[in-house]
Amino acid sequence: MSRTSHLVVLMSIIASAALVGTGAVVVATAHTASADESVTLRQEAALRRTPDQFVRGALDTTDDADAVTFAYAGDSITARPDSWLHVLEGDPELRAVGGYAHSGYRSDQVLHEISPVPDADVLVVELGTNDVNQAVPTRRTIANVDALVTKADAHHVLVVAGPPSDHTTSLWGADRRTGQRVLSRALRADAQQHGWSYVDPFTAIRLPDGAYERGTTPDGIHPSAEANLTVAKAMANAIEAAAR
């Protein structure tokens, strides 16, 4: 089945003021401490939310000897069941030979888990969404990406832009939408500096302000299953181009 036919089949399946007195100061301090503890608990709960949603190693893709081989390093944009990666499992021209992606993981966590993939024509690096959410400095994310590329040891590298975001706040005090745009610029500059390829597969579903196009996301963070068909097509083309 051709790539176009594969995507058409998938498309048909998807439906879809002031305080006075010492006593007052003590109360205010206690209240602040309690609020801080509440935020910390919510942060910890958020980090535990998707502990089992991950993908590791080769996927059940084509065994065509002429297929472009690739590996992946990602977060939920790659690991979710309806992600671009799983759409490409049916692509006859691409073969996933290894990698690691985990929902909720930062770049340093994926760096820790990734294994060398010297047989991969292309390493796809889709990371940073959770770094932005948790207010990790951009320079640290870029350093982790560089270390991951070195560790993976693939022939070519494809760096992926951050996705759109409908959220301008996070539990860590980050403006997620602005942060994604800042990170994407840094990722692009890093790719250019190293001679790697770069792709923004979200252009068709991103508004000028960095938010999602209406109807293309279920939660303001991830592309919908239908939107991921568009993302997957852009990713497939970029992987093949990066391998040349």
Buried (B, 14 or more C-beta within 10 A) or exposed (E): EEBEEBBEEBEEEEEEEEEEEEEEEEEEEEEEEEEEEEEEEEBEEBBEEBEEBBBBEBBEBBEEEEBBBBBBBBBBBBBBEBBBBBBBBBBBBBBBBBBBBBBBBBBBBBBEBBEEBEBBBBBBBBBBBBBBBBBBEBEEBBBBBBBBBEBBBBBBBBBBBBBBBBBBEBBBEBBBBBBBBBBBEBBBEBBEEEEBBBBBBBEEBBEEEBBBBEEBBBEBBBBBBBBBBBBBBBBBEBBBBBBE
